[in-house]
């Protein structure tokens, strides 16, 4: 049997060949960041009491992903509303409190975005 690349393989190879080369400074930033986080995990991981379960690691991971995304008022409000609702509704059956928290956070963010657009439209001079 002779190996023949599929159309998908050919497309990926073509796209990779056409893509511009990555910036040379990027590996210099990523490598120390990865090494620093690994070192922090080794040092701080040894100090975590054994009585703690690792259940706290998953929320901390999501917080580490979330915090850099909080750049404006709608995103901060969305995160605060979703977080508050998820704690307040923790007793709902079938983990429906989490779904309600997600919907509440999305609604809060969308409402503030719409209000911000409306304000900017009102402040623009008429043409």
C-alpha positions as CSV (number, residue, x, y, z in Angstrom):
1,X,0.0,0.0,0.0
2,X,1.4,3.4,-1.0
3,X,0.9,6.3,1.3
4,X,-0.9,9.2,-0.4
5,X,-1.6,12.4,1.4
6,X,-5.2,13.4,1.7
7,X,-6.6,16.7,0.5
8,X,-6.6,17.9,4.2
9,X,-2.9,17.1,4.5
10,X,-2.2,19.0,1.3
11,X,-4.2,21.9,2.5
12,X,-2.4,22.0,5.9
13,X,1.0,21.8,4.2
14,X,0.0,24.6,1.7
15,X,-1.3,26.8,4.6
16,X,1.9,26.2,6.6
17,X,4.1,27.1,3.7
18,X,2.1,30.3,3.0
19,X,2.0,31.4,6.6
20,X,4.4,34.2,7.5
21,X,7.2,33.2,9.8
22,X,6.5,33.7,13.5
23,X,8.1,36.7,15.3
24,X,11.5,35.9,16.6
25,X,10.8,37.5,20.0
26,X,7.8,35.2,20.7
27,X,9.8,32.1,21.8
28,X,11.9,34.4,24.0
29,X,8.8,35.4,25.9
30,X,7.0,32.1,26.0
31,X,9.9,30.0,27.2
32,X,10.7,32.0,30.4
33,X,6.9,32.2,31.2
34,X,6.5,28.4,30.9
35,X,9.7,27.8,32.9
36,X,8.7,30.3,35.5
37,X,5.2,28.8,36.0
38,X,6.7,25.3,36.2
39,X,9.1,26.5,38.9
40,X,6.3,28.3,40.8
41,X,4.3,25.1,40.6
42,X,7.1,23.0,42.0
43,X,7.9,25.5,44.8
44,X,4.3,26.4,45.8
45,X,2.9,22.9,45.2
46,X,5.2,21.5,47.9
47,X,3.7,24.0,50.4
48,X,0.0,23.0,49.9
49,X,-1.2,21.1,52.9
50,X,-2.1,17.5,52.2
51,X,-5.5,18.0,53.8
52,X,-6.5,20.2,50.9
53,X,-7.9,18.3,48.0
54,X,-7.0,19.2,44.5
55,X,-10.6,20.4,43.8
56,X,-9.4,24.0,44.2
57,X,-7.0,23.6,41.2
58,X,-9.7,23.7,38.6
59,X,-11.3,26.9,39.7
60,X,-7.9,28.5,40.0
61,X,-7.1,27.5,36.4
62,X,-10.3,29.1,35.2
63,X,-9.5,32.2,37.2
64,X,-6.1,32.4,35.6
65,X,-7.7,32.2,32.2
66,X,-10.5,34.7,33.1
67,X,-8.6,37.6,34.8
68,X,-6.6,38.7,31.7
69,X,-9.9,38.9,29.7
70,X,-11.4,41.5,32.1
71,X,-10.6,44.6,30.2
72,X,-13.8,46.6,30.2
73,X,-16.9,47.2,32.3
74,X,-19.2,44.8,30.5
75,X,-16.7,41.9,30.9
76,X,-16.1,42.7,34.6
77,X,-19.8,43.0,35.3
78,X,-20.5,39.7,33.4
79,X,-17.9,37.9,35.5
80,X,-19.1,39.3,38.8
81,X,-22.8,38.6,38.0
82,X,-22.0,35.0,36.9
83,X,-19.8,34.4,39.9
84,X,-22.3,35.8,42.4
85,X,-25.2,33.8,40.8
86,X,-23.2,30.6,40.8
87,X,-22.5,30.9,44.5
88,X,-26.1,32.0,45.3
89,X,-27.7,29.3,43.3
90,X,-25.4,26.4,44.3
91,X,-28.2,24.4,45.8
92,X,-30.3,24.1,42.7
93,X,-30.9,20.5,41.4
94,X,-29.1,19.1,38.4
95,X,-26.5,22.0,38.7
96,X,-29.0,24.3,37.1
97,X,-27.6,27.1,39.2
98,X,-24.5,27.0,37.0
99,X,-26.6,27.3,33.9
100,X,-28.5,30.2,35.4
101,X,-25.3,31.9,36.4
102,X,-23.9,31.6,32.8
103,X,-27.1,33.1,31.4
104,X,-27.1,35.9,34.0
105,X,-23.5,36.8,33.3
106,X,-24.1,36.8,29.5
107,X,-27.2,38.9,29.9
108,X,-25.4,41.4,32.2
109,X,-22.5,41.7,29.7
110,X,-24.8,42.1,26.7
111,X,-27.0,44.7,28.5
112,X,-23.9,46.8,29.4
113,X,-22.5,46.5,25.9
114,X,-25.9,47.7,24.4
115,X,-26.0,50.6,26.8
116,X,-22.5,51.6,26.0
117,X,-23.3,51.5,22.2
118,X,-26.4,53.5,22.8
119,X,-24.5,56.2,24.8
120,X,-21.8,56.4,22.1
121,X,-24.4,56.7,19.4
122,X,-26.1,59.6,21.3
123,X,-22.8,61.4,21.8
124,X,-21.9,61.3,18.1
125,X,-22.8,64.4,16.1
126,X,-25.5,64.0,13.5
127,X,-24.3,64.0,9.9
